[in-house]
Amino acid sequence: MKGYQTRMKKRFLNMLQKTVAMAMAVAVLGMLPMGQVSAANANGAIAQGVDASKHNGAVNWGQVAASGMQFAFIKVGSTNSGVDPQFASNITGAQSAGLKTGIYLYSYATTPEQAQQEANLVLQWIEGYTVNYPIVFDIEDKCHKNLSNQQLIDIINAFCTTIDAAGYYPMVYSYKNMFDTKLSICGWDRWVAQYNSSCGHTNNVCFWQYSSSGKVNGFPGRVDVNYQFKDYSNLIISDGFIEHNGNVRFYRNWKMQKGWVDFNDTRYYLDGAGNLIRGWYTEGDKTYYLTPEDGSIARGQRNVDGADFYFTAEGVKTAGWVMINDQKFFYEPANNGIMKRDWYSDEKGNVYFFDRTDGHMFTGAQAIDGAEFLFSAEGIRQTGWVTLENGTFFYDPATGAKVRGFYDDAAGRHYLSADDGHLVTGAATIEKKNYFFSPEGVMMTGIVETGTGSFYYDPATGELVKNQDLNLNGALFHADKTGLLTAVELEIA
């Protein structure tokens, strides 16, 4: 910025002779009451501010803000002279006064590598300070005079991309003629120096340094004054998310964040470049799903690409048993933690069934595919004999399905009712035939004594014998129409 001012001083007499009117306009600009924008030379300006360095001495930034200035660009330094002696006091003072504060570096870089080094030096110098306006690359030194247009653009890009990658907003400062000629294809925001009644450069002018002779309360002498034309309120933010080159960044206290951030009662992850991650993300032995809608962590049960998963309150994908609203679910470890539906056998041989619609574990009596099953309170399918409040039942050891009808085991023959499958005891009529079962449900054969008399059940079929004379172990009996036995005495002739 001082380079431009030196050139202007050398040309001043010639300019005065050629354009007295222009010189008068510049003088007027320097005398404008602070905060007032002249419609004749600042059409479209949205704010007015200053830039400051050691050359301005000690500044009372409270007075600067009170005079109507809304922003300040503070010189951070250069590679030739190091950190500007007034940088720390200027940036903290401007921030304390409530001014939006950017910084600028006076560049001596003649290669992209040197420009990148300058950018890294700037990032080192501003560590610990709040920068909430653009970081500016001041390219105007005599060392740049003989470089080609492309060399200059490459230098600018090296600096600005490094600043951008660190999460700050880069901008380029130079004088009008430089932008008109050698920097015409510069793609970054432009801060144009032209001490005139209007800015003659019209391509992407975001700030215009219109005078070096401004009088602003708080400065002991003259100061550079600038108009702002571009609104940065949605481009440089204090806290929250912002879109950037097709990605999304997150800021906290004006600084781009990386890694995990907690915001609005949820969590997000920003990669090493500060970009918001969406989709699956693994960190060590923990796996997360960051929702495609806004990148927040998935919590609880979540369907991803047609499969259901479960995530803890911290967003970690889990596997195994999960209790949700008094119902149990199983997320199969051997299947990437996907919710299990249908039948499942564990390593102990226990068999479970999970609802085919929502995946909850079955307990109690359940009808599945036309068969009936019983599951314990822990969801384990029951087999064999089971006694419940409403009777005793038998579940096939091979399939677990409830058995109905006759069933033979080592104890004998049993009958499980056709209606609900309960074990039948006592006298029973089955398909119009009469049988008798012990209190344990075992079919009785031969002579059976009951409270109403004696009856005989066919040892081969178990059926009650009726209307027959029987010789039972040498004794004669008659079974009447109800099957009741009476002894038959032989008459002796």
Secondary structure, 3 states (H helix, E strand, C coil): CHHHHHHHHHHHHHHHHHCHHHHHHHHHHHHCCCCCCCCCCCCCCCEEEEEECHHHCCCCHHHHHHCCCCEEEEEEEECCCEECCCHHHHHHHHHHCCCEEEEEEECCCCCHHHHHHHHHHHHHHCCCCCCCCCEEEECCCHHHCCCCHHHHHHHHHHHHHHHHHCCCCEEEEEEHHHHHCCCCCCCCEEEEECCCCCCCCCCCEEEEEEEEEECCCCCCCCEEEEEECCCCCCCCCCCEEEEECCEEEEEECCEECCEEEEECCEEEEECCCCCECCEEEEECCEEEEECCCCCCECCEEEEECCEEEEECCCCEEECEEEEECCEEEEEEHHHCCEECCEEEECCCCCEEEECCCCCCECCEEEEECCEEEEECCCCCECCEEEEECCEEEEECCCCCCECCEEEEECCEEEEECCCCCCECCEEEEECCEEEEECCCCCECCEEEEECCEEEEECCCCCCECCCEEEEECCEEEEECCCCEEEECCCCCC
